[in-house]
C-alpha cells in the first residue's frame, strides 16, 4: 500500500476547517422596524396648586418648592433658598440679596440660574437636569409625560434687552432685567400653562409670548423626576470560565479509543514478529540439529498446527477496526480536546477549527501508518 502524500492532508484539513467555521460567520441581524414616536396629546394639565413667593427675588426657590411638592416632597421656600449656593455669577449661585427691589441687576440682588437650582433639587432627592435651547416640542413632551418644568424668562414674559455681565471669575453672563421663573404644568391649543410664583396663580401664556420670553435666556429650564429605584441585577448563570463539563469526559473517551487503536497496531506488529520468530526458530533448529541424530524432528503438520493460531491472531488484528485510521483521527480529536480543556477555551469558533486540525492530522497519520502495516504469512 502506497503511503499518502501531503495533498490529501491539505484537502482534508481545508474541508474540515470550512465545515467547522462556516457556522461561525457573523450573521447579519435582521433589520428591526424603526419605532414611530408616540404622538403627544393635544392638551395636558398637571394637577398642582402653586405657592406664592415670600421675598422679592425668591421666585426660583418657590418654583423649585412647587416642583418638589408635585413629586411628594414637602419643602419650604426659605428652606430651599437656604441651601442654594451664593455667588456673584448666577450660573454658580444666588446673586445679591433676596430682598432687593424687583428689576435689580448684578452684583446687587438678581436671582439664580438653572445649574444651582438643579443641584439643590438633587440634595432633596430628585433626579434634576438642566436644559437649554430644547424647543417648545420638547417642553410639550415633558409635560405630556407628567413632568413639570421650571422655565426662565421675565415678569409676564415681557421682552427685555439682554445685557452682558462679567462677574469676578471673568466668565461673561447674559442677564435681563426683571428675570423671573415659572413652573410649566400644562399646555393646550392656546399656549403653555404655567404657575407664576409671584402670585401663585395658573396662567396660560400664548405660544408666541411664551417662546419670545423663554428665548431671552436661551430657553433655560430644569426638569426633574423621582430617582429610579435600585433594582438588583437579575440572577444569571455565571459564564463558564473553562471548557464545557462534557469536554473532559468526551476527551477521555476518545483518548481511550485512540490508545486502543495504537495498542491494536502494536499487537499486530508483535503478532507479525511472533509469527516470523515461530517460523525462524524451527528452521534454525532443523539446521543446527542436523548432527544430532537423536534430536526429534518436528513434522510439517506439527509446525503448521503451531503456527496456525499465531497466523490467525495476526490476521485478525490486521483486519480489526482498531488498526484503521479512524481511531487515530479520534486520538487527534481527543488530544485537541484535552488541550482546549487545559487552556480553558470555550468559544465554538475557536474549538471547532482546533478539533478539525487534530482530527485531520490524526486521519492522515493513520493513513500513513496503515500504509506501512503488512501481514506476512
N, C-alpha and C positions, 0 to 999 in steps of 0.2 A: 504494500500500500504506500503510495507516494505521499510524502509529508506536504501539508498545505502551505501555500505561500502567504505573504502578508496581504495580498489583495482581498481574499475572503474576510480577513480580520477587519480591514477597513470598512468593507461593505456591511459586515455585521454590526460594528460599532456605530456607523452612521445611521443604520436603520433603527437600532435600539435608542440612540440618542434622539432621533426625530420622533419616535413613538412616545418617548417619556417626556419630552419637553414640549410637545405640541399642546398639551393641556395647560402649560404654564404661561402661555402668552397672555398678556394683559387684555382682558375683554373690554370692549368699548361699552360703557354704560349706556343703557337706553336713555335717550333724551327725555327728560321729565317735562311735563307741561308747565309753562310759566304761570304761576298763580296770578289770577286777576285780583287787583286790590278791591277790598270790600268798600262799596260806596258808603259815604258817611250820610247820616240822616240830614234832612233839610233844616232841622232845628234841634237844639239841645238846651236844657235849662237845669243846672245842678242846684239841688236844694241846699241852701246855706243862708243863714242870717248873719250879716256882717256887723262889725262894731265900728265905733267912732273913735278916731284918734284923740288922745288927751293932750297932746302938746302940738305946737305949731308945725314941727318938721319931723314927726314920727310916723309919717304915712307908710314908710316901708315896714316898720315894726308892726303896725296894725294890719296891713295886708298879709304879712307873714303869720300873724296870730290867727287871722281868719282861715288861712290855709291850713294851719295846724289843727284848728277846730274841725275843719272838714274831714280830716283824717283821724279824728277821735282823740286828739291830744289837747288838753286844757292848759294853755299857757297865756299869761297876761302880756299886754302890750309892753309895759315897762320892764317886765321880766325878760322879754326877748331883747328889748333895747339895751338892757344892762350887759347882755352877752356879746353885743356887737363890738368889734374892734374899733379903735379910734385912730384917725389919720387925717392929714390934710389932702389925701388922694382918695376920692370916693370909690375907686376900684379896690382900695385896701382897707377902708374903714369909714365910719361915720365922720363927716366933716363938720366942725363947729358945734354950736350949742343947739339942742332941740328946741329951745325957747326963742331962738332968733325969729324976727318977723318973716312972714311968707315973702318969697321973692328974693331972699338974701342969696349971695353968691360966695364961693370960697375966697379966702380962707375963713370967712365968717360962717354962720350957720348955713348949711346946704342940704345934706342928706347923705345917702349911701347907695352904691350901685349893686349889681346882681351878685358879684362874687362873694362879698362878705355876708350877704343875706343867705345865699345857698349854704355857705359854710356854717352859719349859725343854725340854720334849719337842720342840718345833719347832726348837730350836737343835741337836738331834741328828738332824734330818732327817725327822721325822714330821709329818704333817698332823694336828695335835691340835686338838680343840674341847672347850669346856666346856659342860655341860648342867645344868639344874635342873628338878625337878618334871616330868620327862618320862613317868613311869609305868612299870609293870612290862612292859607290852606293848612299849614302845619298847626296853627293855633286851633282851627276848627277840628282837626283830627284829635288833638289832645283833649279838647272839651268833649268831643263825641265819645272818647274812651273813658270819660268820667274823671278827668284830672284838671282841676282849676289851675290857672297860670297867672303869676304876678307879671304885670307889664309896666314899663316905664314910659312916661310921657310928660305932660304938663297939666296944670289945672284946666279941667274942661276940655282937654285935648286941643287947646288953643295953640296955634303956631307961634313959636318964639324963635328969635335968632340964636343960632348955635355959636358959642364962643369957645375960644381956646384958653385953657388954664394950665399953668405949669406949676405943680407942687414942688416941695423941697427935694423930692427924689429925682426931679428933672424929667419925669415922664409926662408928656403933654396929654391933657384930658379934655374931651368935649363936654361942655356944660351948657345948660339952658336955665334961664330964669323961670321960677315957679315950677321947678322939677317936681314931679308927683308920680305916685304909683297907684295902680288899680289891680283888683283881683278879677280876672276874666272868669265868668262862671257859666256862660252860655252864648248862644247865637241863634239867629233866625234870619228870615229874608230881609229884615230891616237893618240889621247890624249886629254888633257884638254886645252882649250883656255883661256889665261889669258892676262890682261893688266898689263904691267910692269911699275910702276911709275918711274923707273929710267930713262926711255926714252919715256914713254907714248905710246909704241907700243904694238900691239896684237901679241901674240906668242902662238904657240901650243907646249905644253910640253908633251912628250911621257909619257904614264901612269906609266912606271917603274920609270923614273926620278922624275915625279911629286910625286908619293907616297913616294919614298925614302926621298926626301927633306921635304915633309909635315910631315913625321913621326918624324923628329928631335925634334920638339917642341910639340909632342903629338897631331898632326893633329888639331892644334888650328885654330879656324875660327870664323867669325862673319857674321851672316845673318841678313837681315832687310827687312821690308815691311812697307807700309803705315798703320797707325793705322786704325782699323775698325771704320766706322762712328757710332756715338752713335745713336742707334735705340731705340725709346721708346718702352716699352713692349706693346704687343697687349692688347687692352682693353678686358678684360674678366669680365664676370658677377661675382660679389662678391660672395664668398662662403656663403651659408646661415649659420647664427650663431645660429639659433633656429630651431624649428620644421618647417616642410613644412607649406605653407599657408593654405592648406586644412585640416591640422590636427585639429585645434581648432573647425572648423565647423563640421567635422565628429564627434569629441568628443561630441559636444553639441547635435547633432542629436541622437547619441547612448545613451547619458545620458538622453535625454528626453524619449526615448523608455524604458530605464530601470526604470525611475521614474513612467511612466505609468504602467509598469508591477507591480511594488510594490504597486501602488495605486489600481490596479485591484485586487491584492491579498488582500489588506486591505478592499476593498469594499466587496469581497467575505466573509471575516470573519465578517464584520459588518452585511452583509445580513444574515449570519447564526445566529448571536446574535439577530438581529431583529426578525428573524423567531422564534427562541426559546422564545424570550420575548413575541411575539404575541400569541404564544400557551400557555405560562405560565400565562399571565395576565387574560384571560377569565376563565381559570381553577381556578385561585385564587379567582376571583370574584364569581364564582359559589359556591366555598367553603365558602367564607366569607359572602355571602348574603343569605345563607340558612334561616336565622332567619327573614330576611326582605321579607315578602311575597309580598310587593309592588314593589320590585326591578324587573325590566324586565329581563327575562332570554333569552339570545340570542339563536336563533335556530341554529341547526347544519349547515343549509345552509348559514346563515349569517357568521358563523365562517369560513366556507370554502371559502366563497367569499372574506372575509377579508384577509385570508392567501394566497389565490391564487397568487395575484401579487407579494407578498414577496417571495413566493416559486419559482415563475418563474424567478424573478430577481436573486435570489441566484443561481439557476441552470444555468442561462445564464452566470453569472460571473465565475462560476466554469468551464464551458466549453469554456470560452473565451481564445483566443491565448495569451492574455496578462497575464494570470495566469500560463503559461507554462514556462519551464526552459530557452527557448531561449532568452527572453528579459533580464533575469538575466545574461546570458552569455554576451549579448550586454552591459549590465551595467558594467560588469567586464572589457570589452574591452574599454568602454568609460573612466572608471577610469584610466586605463593604459595610454590611450592617453593623458588625462589631465596631468597625472604625467610626461609623456615624454615631453609635451609642456612646463611644468614649469621648468624642469631641462635642457631643450634645447638639447635633444638627437635627432640626425638626422640620425644616421647610421642604415641602414636596418638590419644589422646583430645584432644590439642591440634592435631595436624597435620590430621586429617580435617576438623574444622569449618573450619579456615582454607582448606583446599582447596575445601570446599563453597562458602564465601563467594566465593573467587576465581573458581571455575567458574560459579557463579550470576550474578555480576556480569558476567563475560565473555559469558555466554549472552544476558543481557538487552541489553547494549551491542551485541552482534552483531545481535540482532533490531531494535534501534533504528536502527542504521546501515543495515541491509539494507533497512529500510522506505524510506530516502531514496535508494536506488540506482534510477535509471531509465535505460533504454537508449532513446535517441532515434534513430530510423531515418529 
